[in-house]
Amino acid sequence: MRIALIGPPLRVLFGGQEVQAGDLVAYWRGDPAADVDFVSSRPELPLVLGIIEKLPYVRTMVRFPLYLRRLCQTAHKVDALHVFAGSFSSFLVATAPAFLVGKIFNRRVLIHYHSGRAEDHLRRSAAARLVLSGCDLVVVPSAFLANVFQEHHIHAAIVPNVVDPARFEYRSHEPLRPRLLCTRNFQPHYGVEIVVLAFARIQKEFPDATLCLVGKGPSETTLRRMVGELNLRNVDFKGATSPDKMPSVYEQNDIFVSGSYVDCSPVSILEAFCCGLPVVTAAAGGIPHLVDHERTGLLSAPGDANALASNVARILHEQAFAQELARRARQIAEFHSWSALRDSWLQTYRSLCE
């Protein structure tokens, strides 16, 4: 089988879709069962046009014909297109064109949808509903998204996100220190400000507590201002961090924290599972399908900074319980390894091509 995998550029591996696309391309490399060719939905601009990279709308218009040309060059050589999809504008400029090219070349099209904002997106966008209904197969990483699609009369198969447990060394973080880690991009719907507010309460009880924020995005200025106004110490804005450096980031911290309002099936939680960090998170979107409250992590209502802080404090006060959460979570991570999911993807490709 010849598959064109279409997704975010592999040169910038930060964010769920980017990491998943990069992992799938790497896992299929050298596997005789599927010949996978990657097409970037944001092709690199020629060096002479480098200045355009700083102009958001202009760079999209300049990239678009380059993207279409690469899609057409690849489509006639493959049996099917595997298209990574997000919501709203990215769906229009990346997913919809790939779908149309697939139809023009009479190729099968699989849309691999990841956004936790699916309900809002499908409700507001007739174009998205039309494309998703017209493709040959929709794949989502969680039952949460499958249920959202079902409400809009679109069937979606479930293939969970993949993670490589061997890349992240599991260790028992004993004793647990108040070293908190959040790896969500600085977007409003990821609720990083809730994590900062929770940390403010934690630092009152544990003065030496630290918070590592791995990410980037438009909320960064607001977050930095919050940290200053709350007189918080030991907050490290680490910026975007490549996957090869993430194992050491997990190693340096002891508790994973997330305050999302909207989410799907975060790879970052799976990575925390792999590393033995107890997970304390808001129960947004598909997260309750991934984290079992009081069994593999602790959940709180989205937007409730006090409840999030209380769960972090519980982890620190009940360390035997926290270690048991981490051990059970590590077992869950194995179900997301490539050895566990390769056959699912292979069967998905075969059913698509047949």
C-alpha positions as CSV (number, residue, x, y, z in Angstrom):
1,M,0.0,0.0,0.0
2,R,1.2,3.5,-0.9
3,I,0.0,6.1,1.5
4,A,0.5,9.9,1.5
5,L,0.5,11.2,5.1
6,I,-0.4,14.9,5.0
7,G,0.2,16.9,8.2
8,P,2.0,19.7,9.9
9,P,5.7,20.1,9.1
10,L,8.0,17.6,10.8
11,R,10.7,20.3,11.2
12,V,8.6,21.8,14.0
13,L,7.7,19.0,16.3
14,F,5.7,20.8,19.0
15,G,2.0,20.2,19.5
16,G,-0.1,17.0,19.4
17,Q,-0.6,16.8,15.7
18,E,3.0,17.5,14.9
19,V,4.3,14.9,17.2
20,Q,1.8,12.3,16.1
21,A,2.5,12.9,12.4
22,G,6.3,12.7,13.0
23,D,5.9,9.5,15.0
24,L,3.7,7.8,12.4
25,V,6.1,8.7,9.6
26,A,9.1,7.3,11.7
27,Y,7.3,4.1,12.7
28,W,6.3,3.3,9.1
29,R,9.8,4.0,7.7
30,G,11.2,0.6,6.6
31,D,8.0,-1.3,7.2
32,P,7.2,-3.3,4.1
33,A,3.5,-3.4,4.9
34,A,3.0,0.3,4.0
35,D,5.0,2.8,1.9
36,V,4.3,6.2,3.5
37,D,5.3,9.4,1.8
38,F,5.0,12.6,3.9
39,V,3.5,15.9,2.5
40,S,3.8,19.0,4.7
41,S,0.6,21.0,4.9
42,R,2.8,24.1,5.6
43,P,5.6,23.7,3.1
44,E,8.9,25.5,3.7
45,L,9.2,28.7,1.8
46,P,12.3,29.3,-0.5
47,L,15.1,31.1,1.3
48,V,14.5,34.3,-0.7
49,L,11.0,34.5,0.7
50,G,12.1,34.0,4.3
51,I,10.9,37.4,5.4
52,I,7.3,36.4,4.6
53,E,7.5,33.9,7.5
54,K,6.8,36.9,9.8
55,L,3.6,37.9,8.0
56,P,0.9,35.4,9.0
57,Y,-1.8,35.8,6.3
58,V,0.7,36.6,3.5
59,R,2.8,33.5,4.2
60,T,-0.4,31.3,4.1
61,M,-1.3,32.7,0.7
62,V,2.2,32.2,-0.6
63,R,2.4,28.6,0.8
64,F,-0.9,27.6,-0.6
65,P,0.1,27.0,-4.3
66,L,3.2,25.2,-3.1
67,Y,1.1,22.9,-1.0
68,L,-1.4,22.3,-3.8
69,R,1.4,21.4,-6.2
70,R,3.0,19.0,-3.8
71,L,-0.4,17.4,-3.2
72,C,-1.0,16.9,-6.9
73,Q,2.5,15.5,-7.4
74,T,2.0,13.0,-4.7
75,A,-1.7,12.0,-5.2
76,H,-1.2,10.3,-8.6
77,K,1.5,8.0,-7.0
78,V,-0.4,6.7,-4.0
79,D,-3.4,4.6,-3.2
80,A,-4.8,6.8,-0.4
81,L,-4.4,10.1,1.4
82,H,-4.1,10.1,5.3
83,V,-4.9,13.7,6.2
84,F,-4.3,15.2,9.7
85,A,-7.0,17.6,10.6
86,G,-7.5,20.3,13.1
87,S,-10.4,22.8,13.4
88,F,-11.5,26.0,11.9
89,S,-8.9,27.8,9.7
90,S,-6.4,25.0,9.6
91,F,-9.2,22.7,8.3
92,L,-10.0,25.1,5.5
93,V,-6.4,25.7,4.3
94,A,-5.0,22.2,4.9
95,T,-7.6,19.5,5.2
96,A,-10.2,20.6,2.7
97,P,-7.7,21.1,-0.2
98,A,-6.2,17.6,0.4
99,F,-9.7,16.1,0.4
100,L,-10.5,17.9,-2.9
101,V,-7.2,16.8,-4.5
102,G,-7.9,13.2,-3.4
103,K,-11.3,13.3,-5.1
104,I,-10.0,14.8,-8.3
105,F,-7.4,12.0,-8.5
106,N,-9.9,9.4,-7.5
107,R,-7.9,8.4,-4.4
108,R,-9.3,7.2,-1.1
109,V,-9.2,9.9,1.6
110,L,-8.8,9.3,5.4
111,I,-9.2,12.3,7.6
112,H,-7.5,12.0,11.0
113,Y,-9.2,14.5,13.2
114,H,-7.6,15.7,16.4
115,S,-9.1,18.9,17.7
116,G,-10.9,19.0,21.0
117,R,-12.9,21.9,19.6
118,A,-14.8,19.5,17.3
119,E,-18.3,20.2,18.7
120,D,-18.0,23.9,18.1
121,H,-16.3,23.4,14.7
122,L,-18.9,21.0,13.3
123,R,-21.8,23.0,14.6
124,R,-20.6,26.2,13.0
125,S,-19.0,24.9,9.8
126,A,-21.2,23.4,7.0
127,A,-18.1,23.1,4.9
128,A,-16.4,20.9,7.5
129,R,-19.5,18.7,7.8
130,L,-19.6,18.3,4.1
131,V,-15.9,17.3,3.8
132,L,-16.0,14.9,6.7
133,S,-19.2,13.3,5.4
134,G,-17.7,13.0,1.9
135,C,-14.4,11.4,2.8
136,D,-13.9,7.6,2.8
137,L,-13.0,7.3,6.5
138,V,-12.7,9.5,9.6
139,V,-10.3,8.4,12.3
140,V,-10.2,10.0,15.8
141,P,-8.0,9.3,18.8
142,S,-10.7,8.9,21.4
143,A,-14.3,7.8,22.1
144,F,-15.0,11.4,23.1
145,L,-14.5,12.7,19.6
146,A,-16.3,9.6,18.1
147,N,-19.3,10.6,20.2
148,V,-19.2,14.2,19.0
149,F,-19.0,13.1,15.4
150,Q,-21.9,10.7,15.9
151,E,-24.1,13.5,17.1
152,H,-23.5,15.1,13.7
153,H,-24.3,11.8,11.9
154,I,-20.7,11.1,10.9
155,H,-19.1,7.8,11.8
156,A,-15.6,7.9,13.1
157,A,-13.3,5.0,13.8
158,I,-11.1,5.2,16.9
159,V,-7.3,4.6,16.8
160,P,-5.7,6.0,19.9
161,N,-2.7,8.3,19.9
162,V,0.6,6.6,19.9
163,V,3.5,7.1,22.3
164,D,6.9,5.4,22.6
165,P,7.3,4.2,26.2
166,A,10.9,3.3,25.5
167,R,11.8,6.9,24.8
168,F,10.6,8.0,28.3
169,E,12.3,6.3,31.2
170,Y,9.9,5.4,33.9
171,R,11.1,6.0,37.4
172,S,9.4,6.2,40.8
173,H,9.6,9.9,41.8
174,E,10.2,9.3,45.5
175,P,9.8,11.4,47.5
176,L,7.6,13.5,45.3
177,R,8.7,17.2,45.4
178,P,6.4,20.1,44.6
179,R,7.9,20.4,41.1
180,L,5.0,21.0,38.7
181,L,5.1,20.6,35.0
182,C,2.6,21.9,32.4
183,T,3.2,21.2,28.7
184,R,0.2,22.9,27.0
185,N,0.6,25.7,24.4
186,F,-0.3,29.1,25.6
187,Q,-3.8,29.2,24.0
188,P,-6.8,30.4,25.9
189,H,-8.7,27.1,25.6
190,Y,-5.7,25.2,27.3
191,G,-6.3,27.1,30.5
192,V,-2.7,27.6,31.5
193,E,-3.8,30.6,33.6
194,I,-5.7,28.0,35.7
195,V,-2.5,26.2,36.4
196,V,-0.8,29.5,37.4
197,L,-3.6,30.3,39.8
198,A,-3.5,26.8,41.3
199,F,0.3,27.1,41.6
200,A,-0.2,30.3,43.6
201,R,-2.1,28.4,46.2
202,I,0.4,25.5,46.2
203,Q,3.3,27.9,46.7
204,K,1.7,29.3,49.8
205,E,1.7,25.8,51.3
206,F,5.0,24.6,49.8
207,P,7.2,27.7,49.5
208,D,9.9,25.9,47.5
209,A,7.4,24.8,44.8
210,T,8.4,25.2,41.2
211,L,6.4,25.4,38.0
212,C,7.8,24.6,34.6
213,L,5.7,25.9,31.6
214,V,6.6,24.3,28.3
215,G,4.8,26.0,25.4
216,K,4.3,29.1,23.4
217,G,1.4,31.1,22.1
218,P,-0.6,34.3,22.3
219,S,-1.4,34.0,26.0
220,E,2.2,34.2,27.1
221,T,2.2,38.0,27.8
222,T,-0.9,37.6,30.0
223,L,0.6,34.6,31.8
224,R,3.9,36.5,32.6
225,R,1.9,39.4,33.9
226,M,-0.1,37.0,36.2
227,V,3.1,35.5,37.5
228,G,4.3,39.0,38.4
229,E,1.1,40.3,39.9
230,L,0.8,37.1,42.1
231,N,4.5,37.5,43.2
232,L,5.2,33.9,42.3
233,R,8.7,32.5,42.5
234,N,10.4,29.7,40.6
235,V,8.2,29.9,37.4
236,D,10.2,28.8,34.4
237,F,8.8,29.7,30.9
238,K,10.7,27.1,29.0
239,G,9.3,27.9,25.5
240,A,8.6,25.4,22.8
241,T,10.7,22.3,23.4
242,S,11.5,19.6,20.8
243,P,10.5,16.0,21.5
244,D,14.0,14.8,21.9
245,K,14.5,17.1,24.8
246,M,11.2,16.3,26.5
247,P,12.4,13.2,28.4
248,S,14.8,15.3,30.4
249,V,12.1,17.9,31.1
250,Y,9.9,15.1,32.6
251,E,12.9,13.8,34.5
252,Q,13.4,17.2,36.2
253,N,9.8,17.5,37.4
254,D,7.6,15.4,39.6
255,I,3.9,16.2,39.0
256,F,2.1,16.8,35.7
257,V,-0.6,19.5,35.8
258,S,-3.1,20.6,33.1
259,G,-6.0,23.1,33.3
260,S,-7.6,22.8,29.9
261,Y,-11.1,24.0,29.1
262,V,-11.0,22.1,25.8
263,D,-9.0,19.0,25.0
264,C,-9.1,15.7,23.3
265,S,-6.5,13.0,24.1
266,P,-3.3,14.8,25.0
267,V,0.0,13.1,24.1
268,S,1.6,15.0,26.9
269,I,-0.5,13.1,29.4
270,L,0.6,9.8,27.8
271,E,4.2,11.0,28.1
272,A,3.7,11.8,31.8
273,F,2.2,8.3,32.2
274,C,5.4,6.8,30.6
275,C,7.7,8.8,32.9
276,G,6.0,8.1,36.2
277,L,4.7,11.6,36.9
278,P,1.3,11.6,38.7
279,V,-1.2,13.4,36.5
280,V,-3.5,16.1,37.9
281,T,-5.7,17.6,35.3
282,A,-9.0,19.3,34.5
283,A,-11.6,16.9,33.1
284,A,-11.9,18.6,29.8
285,G,-13.2,17.0,26.6
286,G,-11.7,13.5,26.1
287,I,-9.4,13.6,29.1
288,P,-11.8,11.5,31.3
289,H,-11.5,8.8,28.6
290,L,-7.8,8.8,29.1
291,V,-7.4,9.5,32.9
292,D,-9.4,7.4,35.3
293,H,-10.1,9.5,38.4
294,E,-8.3,8.2,41.5
295,R,-7.0,5.2,39.5
296,T,-4.6,6.7,37.0
297,G,-4.7,10.3,37.9
298,L,-6.8,13.0,39.6
299,L,-9.5,15.0,37.8
300,S,-11.2,18.3,38.6
301,A,-13.8,20.5,36.9
302,P,-12.4,22.7,34.1
303,G,-11.8,26.3,35.3
304,D,-11.6,25.4,39.0
305,A,-8.2,26.4,40.1
306,N,-8.9,25.7,43.7
307,A,-9.9,22.1,43.0
308,L,-6.8,21.6,40.8
309,A,-4.6,22.9,43.6
310,S,-6.3,20.7,46.1
311,N,-5.6,17.6,44.0
312,V,-1.9,18.7,43.7
313,A,-1.8,19.0,47.5
314,R,-3.4,15.6,47.9
315,I,-0.7,14.1,45.6
316,L,2.0,15.7,47.8
317,H,0.4,14.7,51.1
318,E,-0.6,11.1,50.1
319,Q,2.6,9.9,48.4
320,A,1.9,6.2,48.5
321,F,-1.4,6.8,46.8
322,A,0.4,9.0,44.2
323,Q,2.9,6.3,43.4
324,E,0.1,3.8,42.9
325,L,-1.6,6.2,40.4
326,A,1.7,6.5,38.5
327,R,2.2,2.7,38.4
328,R,-1.3,2.1,37.0
329,A,-0.9,4.9,34.5
330,R,2.4,3.4,33.2
331,Q,0.5,0.2,32.4
332,I,-2.0,2.3,30.4
333,A,0.8,3.8,28.3
334,E,1.7,0.4,26.9
335,F,-1.7,0.2,25.1
336,H,-0.6,3.3,23.2
337,S,2.7,2.0,22.0
338,W,3.4,1.3,18.4
339,S,3.6,-2.4,19.0
340,A,0.0,-2.3,20.3
341,L,-1.3,0.1,17.6
342,R,0.5,-1.0,14.4
343,D,-2.0,-3.6,13.5
344,S,-4.9,-1.2,14.1
345,W,-3.4,1.3,11.6
346,L,-2.5,-1.5,9.1
347,Q,-6.1,-2.8,9.2
348,T,-7.4,0.8,8.8
349,Y,-5.2,1.3,5.7
350,R,-6.2,-2.0,4.2
351,S,-9.9,-1.4,4.7
352,L,-9.5,2.1,3.3
353,C,-7.7,0.9,0.2
354,E,-10.0,-2.0,-0.4
